[in-house]
């Protein structure tokens, strides 16, 4: 039996033991400080000791650098200390599985999703209608008025690969792609963090369906199971050890703000400039 610890810091932080309720921190200004405390709590609440963890699944983004790095470091340290299996899972794919598995609809019906997070529930895109093909535009807020995004089909295949872009550009890309590729009745469900902030843009998607500020990990116990399942499916597609190692590397997508400084400008009489010239 696997005692699987989930750690994801792609948006705030979520930590949990699969089969138990996770702890979710939505405030990205404090989640790094609370991460270790929350990991200890979920392990204790599951009736386990830290040494019982034999699998760690870590979110690899895409996400901003600082928060993502904190989660990855913690996950790798725990896996190393326990000689545990470590798997990576990107933060976008689970939303596709959440819709395909029916978990989203189940959570909506049982009231697990707050109504103010359900921004659009178009009748024309009824999830029970087999004549309508569902695509999922999965998002994560990248700040600076951008989003991380990927478009998935109804089998979980990425049609538009993971990228970072402005919402209005994302809308154009999705509309253009689907207009070229399908003549079927379809709708596009928009899910994840960034759905609410840019809801006016998403409403310009042709045949838009659900728009919800909800990611898989927001579904509690079921969300942890979805996240683990995605990580296992991704691991199955890794052909060798090198690919498995790469699967746990961070997905930043945006270039870092820090850059190598320009060489010193040579100014007459400048001691530093003279030293640089002598070299």
C-alpha positions as CSV (number, residue, x, y, z in Angstrom):
1,X,0.0,0.0,0.0
2,X,1.3,3.4,-0.9
3,X,1.2,6.3,1.5
4,X,1.3,9.1,-1.0
5,X,2.0,12.7,0.0
6,X,0.9,15.4,-2.4
7,X,2.7,18.8,-2.5
8,X,1.7,21.4,-4.9
9,X,2.7,25.1,-4.7
10,X,1.6,26.2,-8.2
11,X,-1.0,28.4,-6.7
12,X,-0.8,29.0,-2.9
13,X,-0.1,25.6,-1.6
14,X,-2.0,22.3,-1.2
15,X,-0.6,19.4,0.8
16,X,-2.3,16.2,1.7
17,X,-2.1,12.4,2.1
18,X,-4.1,10.6,-0.6
19,X,-7.4,9.4,1.0
20,X,-7.5,12.2,3.5
21,X,-8.5,15.9,3.5
22,X,-5.8,18.2,2.3
23,X,-4.7,21.6,3.7
24,X,-5.1,24.4,1.2
25,X,-3.4,27.8,1.5
26,X,-4.6,30.3,-1.0
27,X,-2.5,33.2,0.2
28,X,0.8,33.0,-1.8
29,X,2.4,35.5,0.6
30,X,2.4,33.0,3.4
31,X,2.3,29.5,1.9
32,X,6.1,29.1,1.9
33,X,6.3,29.8,5.7
34,X,3.4,27.4,6.4
35,X,4.4,24.6,4.0
36,X,6.5,22.5,6.5
37,X,3.9,23.0,9.3
38,X,1.1,21.9,7.0
39,X,3.0,18.8,5.8
40,X,3.5,17.7,9.4
41,X,-0.2,18.3,10.1
42,X,-1.5,16.2,7.2
43,X,0.8,13.3,8.0
44,X,-0.3,13.4,11.7
45,X,-4.0,13.7,10.7
46,X,-3.7,10.6,8.5
47,X,-2.3,8.6,11.5
48,X,1.1,8.3,9.9
49,X,4.7,9.1,10.7
50,X,6.9,11.0,8.3
51,X,8.9,7.8,7.7
52,X,5.7,6.0,6.5
53,X,5.6,8.2,3.3
54,X,6.7,6.0,0.4
55,X,5.5,8.1,-2.5
56,X,5.7,11.8,-3.0
57,X,3.8,13.6,-5.9
58,X,4.9,17.1,-6.5
59,X,3.3,19.8,-8.7
60,X,5.9,21.0,-11.2
61,X,4.0,24.0,-12.5
62,X,3.8,26.0,-14.7
63,X,3.9,28.6,-12.0
64,X,6.0,31.5,-10.7
65,X,9.5,30.7,-9.6
66,X,9.6,31.3,-5.8
67,X,6.6,29.3,-4.7
68,X,7.2,26.5,-7.1
69,X,10.8,26.1,-6.0
70,X,9.7,25.8,-2.3
71,X,7.3,22.9,-3.1
72,X,9.9,21.0,-5.2
73,X,12.7,21.4,-2.6
74,X,10.4,20.1,0.2
75,X,9.2,17.1,-2.0
76,X,12.7,16.1,-3.0
77,X,14.0,16.3,0.5
78,X,11.2,14.1,1.9
79,X,11.6,11.6,-0.9
80,X,15.3,11.4,-0.4
81,X,15.0,11.0,3.4
82,X,12.5,8.2,3.0
83,X,14.0,6.6,-0.1
84,X,10.5,7.1,-1.5
85,X,9.3,7.2,-5.1
86,X,8.9,10.8,-6.4
87,X,6.6,11.7,-9.3
88,X,5.9,15.0,-10.9
89,X,2.5,16.3,-12.1
90,X,1.9,19.5,-14.0
91,X,-0.8,21.8,-12.7
92,X,-2.9,21.9,-15.9
93,X,-3.6,18.3,-16.8
94,X,-5.6,17.4,-13.7
95,X,-8.4,19.8,-14.7
96,X,-8.9,17.8,-17.9
97,X,-9.2,14.6,-15.9
98,X,-11.5,16.3,-13.4
99,X,-14.0,17.0,-16.2
100,X,-13.6,13.7,-18.0
101,X,-14.0,11.6,-14.8
102,X,-17.2,13.4,-13.8
103,X,-15.6,14.7,-10.6
104,X,-16.4,18.3,-11.4
105,X,-20.1,17.6,-12.0
106,X,-20.3,15.5,-8.9
107,X,-18.7,18.2,-6.7
108,X,-21.0,20.8,-8.2
109,X,-24.1,18.8,-7.4
110,X,-23.1,18.0,-3.9
111,X,-22.3,21.6,-3.1
112,X,-18.5,21.1,-2.7
113,X,-17.9,24.0,-5.1
114,X,-18.9,27.5,-4.0
115,X,-21.4,29.2,-6.3
116,X,-19.3,32.3,-6.7
117,X,-16.6,30.2,-8.3
118,X,-19.1,29.0,-11.0
119,X,-18.9,31.9,-13.4
120,X,-20.8,30.3,-16.4
121,X,-22.9,27.1,-16.6
122,X,-24.2,27.2,-20.2
123,X,-27.2,24.9,-20.8
124,X,-26.1,24.3,-24.3
125,X,-23.0,22.5,-23.0
126,X,-24.7,20.0,-20.8
127,X,-22.1,17.5,-19.8
128,X,-24.6,14.7,-20.2
129,X,-25.2,15.4,-23.9
130,X,-23.2,12.8,-25.8
131,X,-23.6,14.8,-29.0
132,X,-21.5,17.6,-27.7
133,X,-17.7,17.2,-27.6
134,X,-16.0,18.8,-24.6
135,X,-12.7,20.5,-24.7
136,X,-11.0,21.9,-21.6
137,X,-9.0,25.1,-21.5
138,X,-6.9,24.7,-18.3
139,X,-5.4,27.8,-16.6
140,X,-3.1,28.9,-13.9
141,X,-2.7,32.6,-13.1
142,X,0.8,33.8,-14.2
143,X,0.3,37.3,-12.9
144,X,1.3,40.4,-15.0
145,X,-2.1,40.0,-16.8
146,X,-1.0,36.6,-18.2
147,X,-2.0,33.0,-17.7
148,X,-0.4,29.6,-18.1
149,X,-2.7,27.6,-20.4
150,X,-3.2,24.4,-22.3
151,X,-6.1,23.1,-24.4
152,X,-7.1,19.5,-24.0
153,X,-9.5,17.2,-25.9
154,X,-12.0,14.8,-24.4
155,X,-9.3,12.1,-24.0
156,X,-6.8,14.3,-22.2
157,X,-4.6,15.0,-25.2
158,X,-3.0,18.4,-25.4
159,X,-4.1,20.2,-28.5
160,X,-2.4,23.5,-27.7
161,X,0.7,22.8,-25.8
162,X,1.4,24.4,-22.4
163,X,2.2,28.1,-22.8
164,X,2.1,31.5,-21.2
165,X,0.1,34.2,-22.9
166,X,-2.4,37.1,-22.5
167,X,-6.0,36.1,-22.1
168,X,-7.2,37.8,-25.3
169,X,-4.5,36.0,-27.2
170,X,-5.5,32.7,-25.7
171,X,-9.1,33.2,-26.8
172,X,-8.0,33.9,-30.3
173,X,-5.7,30.9,-30.4
174,X,-8.4,28.5,-29.1
175,X,-11.1,29.9,-31.5
176,X,-8.8,29.6,-34.5
177,X,-7.6,26.1,-33.6
178,X,-11.0,24.6,-33.1
179,X,-12.5,26.4,-36.2
180,X,-9.8,24.7,-38.3
181,X,-9.9,21.3,-36.6
182,X,-13.5,20.3,-36.0
183,X,-17.0,20.7,-37.5
184,X,-18.6,18.8,-34.6
185,X,-20.9,20.3,-32.0
186,X,-18.5,21.2,-29.2
187,X,-18.0,23.4,-26.2
188,X,-14.9,24.7,-24.3
189,X,-14.9,24.4,-20.5
190,X,-12.6,27.0,-18.9
191,X,-11.1,25.9,-15.6
192,X,-8.5,26.9,-13.1
193,X,-7.0,29.9,-11.4
194,X,-7.4,32.9,-13.7
195,X,-10.9,32.0,-14.9
196,X,-12.5,34.6,-12.6
197,X,-10.0,37.3,-13.1
198,X,-10.4,37.3,-16.9
199,X,-13.9,36.0,-17.2
200,X,-14.9,38.7,-19.7
201,X,-12.2,37.4,-22.0
202,X,-13.2,33.8,-21.7
203,X,-16.8,34.6,-22.6
204,X,-15.5,35.5,-26.1
205,X,-14.6,31.8,-26.7
206,X,-16.9,30.3,-29.3
207,X,-19.2,27.8,-27.7
208,X,-17.9,28.4,-24.3
209,X,-19.3,26.1,-21.6
210,X,-18.4,26.0,-18.0
211,X,-16.2,28.8,-16.7
212,X,-15.1,28.0,-13.1
213,X,-12.3,29.2,-10.8
214,X,-11.7,25.6,-9.8
215,X,-8.8,23.3,-10.2
216,X,-8.7,19.6,-9.3
217,X,-7.0,20.1,-6.0
218,X,-9.9,22.3,-4.9
219,X,-12.0,19.1,-4.7
220,X,-10.4,17.9,-1.5
221,X,-10.0,14.1,-1.1
222,X,-11.1,13.4,-4.7
223,X,-8.7,16.1,-6.0
224,X,-5.7,14.4,-4.4
225,X,-6.7,11.1,-6.1
226,X,-7.0,12.9,-9.5
227,X,-3.6,14.5,-9.0
228,X,-1.9,11.2,-8.1
229,X,-3.6,9.5,-11.1
230,X,-2.3,12.1,-13.5
231,X,1.2,11.7,-12.1
232,X,1.1,7.9,-12.5
233,X,-0.1,8.2,-16.1
234,X,2.7,10.6,-16.9
235,X,5.2,8.3,-15.3
236,X,4.0,5.4,-17.5
237,X,4.9,7.4,-20.6
238,X,8.5,8.0,-19.4
239,X,10.7,5.7,-21.5
240,X,13.8,5.8,-19.2
241,X,15.3,7.2,-16.0
242,X,16.3,10.4,-17.7
243,X,12.7,11.2,-18.6
244,X,11.5,10.3,-15.1
245,X,14.0,12.8,-13.7
246,X,12.9,15.5,-16.1
247,X,9.3,14.9,-15.1
248,X,10.1,16.3,-11.7
249,X,11.8,19.4,-13.0
250,X,10.0,22.8,-12.6
251,X,8.0,24.3,-15.5
252,X,8.6,28.0,-15.3
253,X,7.9,29.0,-18.9
254,X,8.6,32.7,-18.2
255,X,12.2,33.9,-18.3
256,X,13.6,34.8,-14.9
257,X,13.7,38.5,-13.9
258,X,17.3,38.2,-12.8
259,X,19.8,38.6,-15.6
260,X,23.6,38.7,-15.9
261,X,24.7,42.4,-15.6
262,X,26.2,44.2,-18.5
263,X,30.0,44.6,-18.5
264,X,31.4,47.7,-16.7
265,X,31.3,50.8,-18.9
266,X,34.9,52.1,-19.5
267,X,35.0,55.6,-18.1
268,X,38.2,57.6,-18.2
269,X,39.8,57.7,-14.7
270,X,37.5,54.9,-13.4
271,X,39.5,52.5,-11.2
272,X,37.0,49.7,-11.8
273,X,37.1,50.3,-15.6
274,X,40.9,50.3,-15.6
275,X,40.9,46.9,-13.7
276,X,38.4,45.4,-16.3
277,X,40.6,46.7,-19.1
278,X,43.8,45.2,-17.6
279,X,42.1,41.8,-17.5
